[in-house]
Amino acid sequence: MGQKKSLPSQIKDILLYHAHRKDFPEDEEFLSLMMDLGELDEKVHDIKRQIMISRKAREQAKQFQEQLLNSKLD
């Protein structure tokens, strides 16, 4: 299964699809919206990365704590 796309990426894809079909004109407002969605997508990506790093750090801390506890019991 592929990686899930963020909501901003999904919105960009939908807008691009409709723009290519000429459902609406590509004007400055459209281009500005696409840029804003791109920036938002980058922020979402950064936050997801920070969450993953935090989860990994918590898991490592938990494992280290368990190792210390086990070594004290031995």
N, C-alpha and C positions, 0 to 999 in steps of 0.2 A: 504494500500500500504506500502511496506517495506521501510526501510531507504535506501537512495541511497548510493552506494559504491563510494569511491573516485577512481580516475583514477589509482593510484598505486595499489589499492586493485583489481581492475578489471584486470589489467595487470598480477598481481601475480596469480590470479585465472586461467587466460588463460595459463600462462606458466606452472602452476602445472598440468593443464589438459593435455597439450601436453607432459609433462615429464612423467606422469603416463601412457600415451599411448605409450611411448617409441619412440616418434617422434624425439627426440634428447637425447643425453646422459646427465645425471646430473653430470657435472664436477665442478671444482672450480669456473669457470667463472659464471656458472648458480647459484651456491650457493651464490656467491658474489652479483650477480644481485638481487637475492631474498632478501638478507639482506639489500641492498640499497633501494629496493622498500619498505621494511618494515619500514625503518627509514623515508623515504619520506612520507609514509602513516601516521606515527605518527605526523610528522610536519604538514601535511594537517589537521589532526584532531585537533591539538593544535590551528592552525590558525582559523579553523571554530569555535572552542569554544570561542576564543577571539572575533571574530566577533559577535557571539551571545551575549556575555557579554556586548560588546560595544552597540549593538542595544538595549538591555534591559536597560542599563544605560541611553541612550539617551531618550528612551520612558519614563522612570521614571522622568528624568529631565524635559521633556516636560509637563508631568502631574503635577509635582510640580509647574512649572511656571504657568500653567493654574489655579491651585488652589490659588496661590498667587494673580494672577490677579483678579480672581473671588472674593476673600475675600476683596480686596481693593475696588471693585465696590460695595460691600454690605455695 
